[in-house]
Structure formats: C-alpha cells, structure tokens
C-alpha cells in the first residue's frame, strides 16, 4: 500500500500545489528515480513533471547520487541533507535515502516541465 504526497512546483507562476496519491496511482511511480520525467495524468495533474527529490517516512532526504532505494550513511560536504557549518571544509557522515522511489518514501518533490 503505497501512499505519496507529491509537491509540484510551477516555475512560471512560482506556486506549488500538493497532491496526495494513493495505491493504484502510486504503484505507477514505484521504481522511478530522481531526474525522470513523469506524465501528470498518472497522478491527476495536467502536463508533465520532473522528480527533483523527496523524503521518507522518518524525514531522511533522498539524494540523487546514492543509487537504489536504501538508507545509507554517506560522507557529505555539501548538498541535500547537509547543513552548512561555521567552518569551511567541514565533513559529516549523515544518513540519507537513495534516489529510487520505494514504498518507504512519504513525500516527493517535483517541478513542472
């Protein structure tokens, strides 16, 4: 039973809308990766959108450079899942989610194409 909350942003109008997608429609999104284009009619939206990220049920962010749908500890210096520190050159090992959509994902972020 997959359920996703999809937040789709429109860069032209600079507005975002949130859509909740339940089991039959959500099954079509399983296995997709960050950066892929999706037809909006699959989830009840007009046009096409591109998946840009998301987070799982526990709040761990998805990273495009971690392959698969697993949770992994990765050494980060910047980017998604890393807050800028006070000093330059700081590294930290953080737990992040992979770039593939699984049933553990709660929220998906997307942008209209």
C-alpha positions as CSV (number, residue, x, y, z in Angstrom):
1,X,0.0,0.0,0.0
2,X,1.9,3.0,-1.3
3,X,0.8,6.5,-0.5
4,X,2.7,9.6,-1.6
5,X,2.4,13.3,-1.0
6,X,3.6,15.0,-4.2
7,X,4.5,18.7,-4.1
8,X,4.6,20.0,-7.7
9,X,6.1,23.5,-8.3
10,X,5.4,25.6,-11.3
11,X,8.4,27.8,-12.1
12,X,6.3,30.2,-14.3
13,X,3.7,31.1,-11.7
14,X,6.1,30.4,-8.8
15,X,3.3,28.5,-7.0
16,X,3.3,24.9,-5.6
17,X,0.4,22.5,-5.2
18,X,0.3,19.4,-3.1
19,X,-1.4,16.2,-4.3
20,X,-1.9,13.0,-2.3
21,X,-1.6,9.9,-4.4
22,X,-2.9,6.6,-3.0
23,X,-2.4,2.9,-4.0
24,X,-3.5,2.4,-7.7
25,X,-1.9,5.7,-8.9
26,X,1.1,5.4,-6.6
27,X,2.1,2.0,-8.0
28,X,3.0,3.7,-11.3
29,X,5.6,5.8,-9.5
30,X,7.4,3.0,-7.8
31,X,10.8,2.3,-9.2
32,X,11.3,5.8,-10.8
33,X,14.4,7.8,-10.0
34,X,15.2,11.4,-9.3
35,X,15.5,13.3,-12.5
36,X,13.0,11.3,-14.5
37,X,10.1,12.9,-16.3
38,X,6.6,11.6,-15.5
39,X,3.3,12.2,-17.2
40,X,1.0,14.2,-15.0
41,X,-2.1,12.2,-16.0
42,X,-0.8,9.3,-14.0
43,X,-1.4,11.2,-10.7
44,X,-4.2,13.5,-11.9
45,X,-2.2,16.6,-12.8
46,X,-2.0,18.4,-16.2
47,X,1.2,18.3,-18.2
48,X,4.5,16.6,-17.3
49,X,6.7,17.0,-14.2
50,X,10.2,16.1,-13.3
51,X,11.0,14.4,-10.0
52,X,13.6,16.5,-8.1
53,X,13.7,14.9,-4.7
54,X,11.8,13.8,-1.6
55,X,12.0,12.3,1.8
56,X,11.0,9.1,3.6
57,X,8.6,8.5,6.4
58,X,11.2,9.2,9.0
59,X,12.3,12.5,7.3
60,X,15.5,11.4,5.7
61,X,16.1,13.2,2.4
62,X,16.6,11.5,-0.9
63,X,19.9,12.1,-2.6
64,X,20.4,11.8,-6.4
65,X,24.0,10.4,-6.0
66,X,23.0,7.5,-3.8
67,X,21.7,4.6,-6.0
68,X,18.8,2.4,-5.1
69,X,16.1,2.8,-2.5
70,X,18.2,2.1,0.5
71,X,19.2,4.2,3.6
72,X,22.9,4.7,3.7
73,X,25.5,6.6,5.7
74,X,27.4,8.9,3.4
75,X,30.2,11.4,4.0
76,X,28.8,14.8,3.0
77,X,30.5,18.2,2.5
78,X,27.5,20.0,0.9
79,X,24.2,19.4,-0.9
80,X,21.0,17.7,0.1
81,X,20.9,16.6,3.8
82,X,23.9,18.7,4.9
83,X,23.5,22.0,6.8
84,X,26.3,24.5,6.3
85,X,28.7,24.6,9.2
86,X,30.5,27.5,10.7
87,X,33.8,26.5,9.3
88,X,34.9,25.9,5.7
89,X,35.9,22.3,4.7
90,X,33.7,20.6,7.3
91,X,32.6,17.0,6.5
92,X,29.9,14.9,8.2
93,X,28.6,11.4,7.9
94,X,24.8,11.5,7.5
95,X,22.0,9.0,6.9
96,X,20.2,9.6,3.6
97,X,17.8,7.7,1.4
98,X,18.7,6.6,-2.2
99,X,17.4,8.1,-5.5
100,X,14.8,5.4,-6.2
101,X,11.1,5.7,-5.2
102,X,10.0,2.8,-2.9
103,X,7.1,2.3,-0.5
104,X,9.1,3.9,2.3
105,X,9.0,7.3,0.6
106,X,6.4,9.7,2.0
107,X,6.9,13.0,0.1
108,X,8.1,13.6,-3.5
109,X,9.2,17.0,-4.8
110,X,8.7,17.8,-8.4
111,X,8.8,20.6,-10.9
112,X,6.5,21.2,-13.9
113,X,8.3,20.8,-17.3
